[in-house]
Amino acid sequence: MKKYEIAALSTQELMDKIRQLEERLADIRFYQVIEQPQNPMVFRNSRRDIARMKHRLHQLASAEK
């Protein structure tokens, strides 16, 4: 996801997306043991998207204080 896409999401939407990406990441890790993924960048990009979303959540929480 792009930064502007993440910025447009609400807090609840961010939390839902993070949960979905973490589940996807767990699946990727599971299948990575069995066979190499078609695109190894999916793992890296998923981790980065999760980090971006968590950072945005932190920014929103700080702004509320």
DSSP file (Angstrom, degrees, kcal/mol; ACC not computed):
  #  RESIDUE AA STRUCTURE BP1 BP2  ACC     N-H-->O    O-->H-N    N-H-->O    O-->H-N    TCO  KAPPA ALPHA  PHI   PSI    X-CA   Y-CA   Z-CA
    1    1 A M              0   0    0      0, 0.0     2,-0.2     0, 0.0    51,-0.1   0.000 360.0 360.0 360.0 149.5    0.0    0.0    0.0
    2    2 A K     >  -     0   0    0      1,-0.1     4,-2.0     4,-0.0     3,-0.3  -0.489 360.0-112.2 -85.7 159.6    1.1    3.5   -0.6
    3    3 A K  H  > S+     0   0    0      1,-0.2     4,-2.5     2,-0.2     5,-0.2   0.885 117.6  52.4 -60.1 -40.4    1.4    6.1    2.1
    4    4 A Y  H  > S+     0   0    0      1,-0.2     4,-1.0     2,-0.2    -1,-0.2   0.821 107.6  52.6 -68.8 -28.4   -1.5    8.2    0.9
    5    5 A E  H  4 S+     0   0    0     -3,-0.3     4,-0.4     2,-0.2    -1,-0.2   0.901 111.4  46.1 -69.8 -40.5   -3.7    5.0    0.9
    6    6 A I  H >< S+     0   0    0     -4,-2.0     3,-1.2     1,-0.2    -2,-0.2   0.887 108.8  55.7 -67.9 -39.5   -2.7    4.3    4.5
    7    7 A A  H 3< S+     0   0    0     -4,-2.5    -1,-0.2     1,-0.3    -2,-0.2   0.781 102.9  57.1 -64.7 -26.4   -3.3    8.0    5.5
    8    8 A A  T 3< S+     0   0    0     -4,-1.0    -1,-0.3    -3,-0.2    -2,-0.2   0.617  89.5  94.9 -81.1 -12.0   -6.9    7.8    4.2
    9    9 A L  S <  S-     0   0    0     -3,-1.2     2,-0.1    -4,-0.4    -3,-0.0  -0.493  72.6-126.4 -82.8 149.4   -7.8    4.8    6.4
   10   10 A S     >  -     0   0    0     -2,-0.2     4,-2.4     1,-0.1     5,-0.2  -0.327  32.7 -98.5 -82.6 173.3   -9.6    5.2    9.8
   11   11 A T  H  > S+     0   0    0      1,-0.2     4,-2.2     2,-0.2     5,-0.2   0.915 123.9  47.1 -60.3 -45.7   -8.2    3.7   13.0
   12   12 A Q  H  > S+     0   0    0      1,-0.2     4,-2.2     2,-0.2    -1,-0.2   0.898 111.9  50.7 -65.9 -40.1  -10.6    0.7   12.8
   13   13 A E  H  > S+     0   0    0      2,-0.2     4,-2.5     1,-0.2    -1,-0.2   0.894 109.5  51.5 -64.3 -39.0   -9.8    0.1    9.1
   14   14 A L  H  X S+     0   0    0     -4,-2.4     4,-2.6     2,-0.2    -2,-0.2   0.927 109.4  49.4 -62.0 -44.9   -6.0    0.2    9.9
   15   15 A M  H  X S+     0   0    0     -4,-2.2     4,-2.1     1,-0.2    -2,-0.2   0.899 112.1  48.3 -62.9 -40.0   -6.5   -2.3   12.7
   16   16 A D  H  X S+     0   0    0     -4,-2.2     4,-2.3     2,-0.2    -1,-0.2   0.915 112.1  48.7 -65.4 -43.2   -8.4   -4.7   10.4
   17   17 A K  H  X S+     0   0    0     -4,-2.5     4,-2.7     2,-0.2     5,-0.2   0.899 109.9  52.0 -64.3 -40.6   -5.8   -4.3    7.6
   18   18 A I  H  X S+     0   0    0     -4,-2.6     4,-2.5     1,-0.2    -1,-0.2   0.924 109.7  49.5 -61.3 -43.9   -3.0   -5.1   10.0
   19   19 A R  H  X S+     0   0    0     -4,-2.1     4,-2.0     1,-0.2    -2,-0.2   0.914 112.1  48.3 -61.3 -43.2   -4.8   -8.2   11.2
   20   20 A Q  H  X S+     0   0    0     -4,-2.3     4,-2.3     1,-0.2    -2,-0.2   0.923 112.9  47.3 -63.2 -44.7   -5.3   -9.3    7.6
   21   21 A L  H  X S+     0   0    0     -4,-2.7     4,-2.6     1,-0.2    -2,-0.2   0.868 110.0  52.6 -67.6 -35.9   -1.7   -8.7    6.7
   22   22 A E  H  X S+     0   0    0     -4,-2.5     4,-1.9     2,-0.2    -1,-0.2   0.886 110.5  48.1 -67.0 -37.0   -0.4  -10.5    9.8
   23   23 A E  H  X S+     0   0    0     -4,-2.0     4,-2.1     2,-0.2    -2,-0.2   0.910 112.3  49.1 -66.7 -41.2   -2.5  -13.5    8.9
   24   24 A R  H  X S+     0   0    0     -4,-2.3     4,-2.5     1,-0.2    -2,-0.2   0.899 109.8  52.0 -63.0 -40.8   -1.2  -13.4    5.3
   25   25 A L  H  X S+     0   0    0     -4,-2.6     4,-2.4     1,-0.2    -1,-0.2   0.878 107.7  51.7 -64.1 -38.8    2.3  -13.2    6.6
   26   26 A A  H  X S+     0   0    0     -4,-1.9     4,-2.2     2,-0.2    -1,-0.2   0.900 110.3  49.0 -64.3 -40.6    1.8  -16.2    8.8
   27   27 A D  H  X S+     0   0    0     -4,-2.1     4,-2.7     2,-0.2     5,-0.2   0.910 110.1  51.0 -64.1 -41.8    0.5  -18.1    5.8
   28   28 A I  H  X S+     0   0    0     -4,-2.5     4,-1.8     1,-0.2    -2,-0.2   0.920 110.4  49.1 -62.4 -43.3    3.5  -17.0    3.7
   29   29 A R  H  X S+     0   0    0     -4,-2.4     4,-1.0     2,-0.2    -1,-0.2   0.904 111.2  50.6 -61.7 -40.7    5.9  -18.2    6.5
   30   30 A F  H >X S+     0   0    0     -4,-2.2     4,-0.9     1,-0.2     3,-0.7   0.944 114.6  41.7 -62.6 -49.0    4.1  -21.5    6.6
   31   31 A Y  H 3X S+     0   0    0     -4,-2.7     4,-2.8     1,-0.2    -1,-0.2   0.719 103.8  68.0 -73.7 -20.0    4.3  -22.1    2.9
   32   32 A Q  H 3< S+     0   0    0     -4,-1.8    -1,-0.2    -5,-0.2    -2,-0.2   0.822  97.9  53.3 -66.6 -30.3    7.9  -20.8    2.8
   33   33 A V  H << S+     0   0    0     -4,-1.0    -1,-0.2    -3,-0.7    -2,-0.2   0.891 112.8  43.3 -69.2 -40.0    8.9  -23.9    4.7
   34   34 A I  H  < S-     0   0    0     -4,-0.9     2,-0.3     1,-0.3    -2,-0.2   0.943 132.6 -13.1 -73.0 -49.7    7.3  -26.2    2.3
   35   35 A E  S  < S-     0   0    0     -4,-2.8    -1,-0.3     0, 0.0     0, 0.0  -0.983  78.4 -88.3-151.1 159.0    8.4  -24.5   -0.9
   36   36 A Q        -     0   0    0     -2,-0.3    -4,-0.1    -3,-0.1    -3,-0.1  -0.447  51.6-109.3 -68.4 139.5   10.0  -21.3   -2.0
   37   37 A P        -     0   0    0      0, 0.0    -1,-0.1     0, 0.0     4,-0.0  -0.302  16.8-123.4 -68.4 155.1    7.4  -18.6   -2.8
   38   38 A Q  S    S+     0   0    0      1,-0.3    -2,-0.1     2,-0.1     0, 0.0   0.912 106.3  25.4 -62.2 -43.1    6.8  -17.5   -6.4
   39   39 A N    >   -     0   0    0      1,-0.1     3,-1.6     2,-0.0     4,-0.4  -0.918  67.5-168.3-126.0 103.6    7.7  -13.9   -5.5
   40   40 A P  T >> S+     0   0    0      0, 0.0     4,-0.9     0, 0.0     3,-0.6   0.688  83.1  71.4 -66.5 -16.2   10.0  -13.5   -2.4
   41   41 A M  H 3> S+     0   0    0      1,-0.2     4,-2.9     2,-0.2     5,-0.2   0.686  80.4  74.9 -72.9 -16.8    9.3   -9.8   -2.3
   42   42 A V  H <> S+     0   0    0     -3,-1.6     4,-2.2     1,-0.2    -1,-0.2   0.906  95.2  50.1 -60.8 -41.5    5.8  -10.5   -1.1
   43   43 A F  H <> S+     0   0    0     -3,-0.6     4,-1.9    -4,-0.4    -1,-0.2   0.936 113.9  44.0 -61.5 -48.8    7.2  -11.3    2.4
   44   44 A R  H  X S+     0   0    0     -4,-0.9     4,-2.0     1,-0.2    -2,-0.2   0.913 114.0  49.3 -65.3 -44.9    9.2   -8.2    2.6
   45   45 A N  H  X S+     0   0    0     -4,-2.9     4,-2.4     1,-0.2    -1,-0.2   0.867 108.7  53.5 -65.6 -36.3    6.5   -5.9    1.3
   46   46 A S  H  X S+     0   0    0     -4,-2.2     4,-2.3    -5,-0.2    -1,-0.2   0.920 108.8  49.1 -64.0 -43.8    4.0   -7.3    3.7
   47   47 A R  H  X S+     0   0    0     -4,-1.9     4,-2.1     1,-0.2    -2,-0.2   0.902 111.9  49.0 -62.0 -40.7    6.3   -6.6    6.6
   48   48 A R  H  X S+     0   0    0     -4,-2.0     4,-2.4     2,-0.2    -2,-0.2   0.891 109.4  51.7 -67.5 -39.6    6.8   -3.1    5.4
   49   49 A D  H  X S+     0   0    0     -4,-2.4     4,-2.3     2,-0.2    -1,-0.2   0.911 109.5  50.3 -63.3 -41.5    3.1   -2.5    5.0
   50   50 A I  H  X S+     0   0    0     -4,-2.3     4,-2.5     1,-0.2     5,-0.2   0.918 110.8  49.3 -61.7 -43.4    2.4   -3.7    8.5
   51   51 A A  H  X S+     0   0    0     -4,-2.1     4,-2.2     1,-0.2    -2,-0.2   0.901 110.4  50.5 -63.7 -41.1    5.1   -1.3    9.9
   52   52 A R  H  X S+     0   0    0     -4,-2.4     4,-2.1     1,-0.2    -1,-0.2   0.909 112.1  47.2 -62.5 -42.0    3.7    1.6    7.9
   53   53 A M  H  X S+     0   0    0     -4,-2.3     4,-2.3     2,-0.2    -2,-0.2   0.900 111.5  49.3 -69.2 -40.5    0.2    0.9    9.3
   54   54 A K  H  X S+     0   0    0     -4,-2.5     4,-2.1     2,-0.2    -1,-0.2   0.881 110.2  52.3 -65.3 -36.6    1.4    0.6   12.9
   55   55 A H  H  X S+     0   0    0     -4,-2.2     4,-2.3    -5,-0.2    -2,-0.2   0.912 109.1  49.6 -63.6 -42.4    3.3    3.8   12.5
   56   56 A R  H  X S+     0   0    0     -4,-2.1     4,-2.5     2,-0.2    -2,-0.2   0.892 109.0  52.4 -64.3 -39.8    0.2    5.6   11.3
   57   57 A L  H  X S+     0   0    0     -4,-2.3     4,-2.4     1,-0.2    -1,-0.2   0.910 109.3  50.0 -60.7 -41.4   -1.8    4.2   14.3
   58   58 A H  H  X S+     0   0    0     -4,-2.1     4,-2.3     2,-0.2    -2,-0.2   0.900 109.6  51.0 -64.4 -40.5    0.9    5.5   16.6
   59   59 A Q  H  X S+     0   0    0     -4,-2.3     4,-2.0     2,-0.2    -2,-0.2   0.918 110.7  48.5 -62.4 -43.2    0.6    8.9   14.9
   60   60 A L  H  X S+     0   0    0     -4,-2.5     4,-1.3     1,-0.2    -2,-0.2   0.895 111.3  49.8 -64.3 -40.1   -3.1    9.0   15.3
   61   61 A A  H  X S+     0   0    0     -4,-2.4     4,-0.8     1,-0.2    -1,-0.2   0.889 111.2  49.3 -66.2 -38.6   -2.9    8.0   19.0
   62   62 A S  H  < S+     0   0    0     -4,-2.3     3,-0.5     1,-0.2    -1,-0.2   0.864 108.1  54.0 -68.1 -35.3   -0.3   10.7   19.6
   63   63 A A  H  < S+     0   0    0     -4,-2.0    -1,-0.2     1,-0.2    -2,-0.2   0.806 103.7  56.6 -69.1 -28.9   -2.5   13.3   17.9
   64   64 A E  H  <        0   0    0     -4,-1.3    -1,-0.2     1,-0.2    -2,-0.2   0.750 360.0 360.0 -73.9 -23.9   -5.4   12.5   20.1
   65   65 A K     <        0   0    0     -4,-0.8    -1,-0.2    -3,-0.5    -2,-0.2   0.485 360.0 360.0 -72.3 360.0   -3.5   13.2   23.3
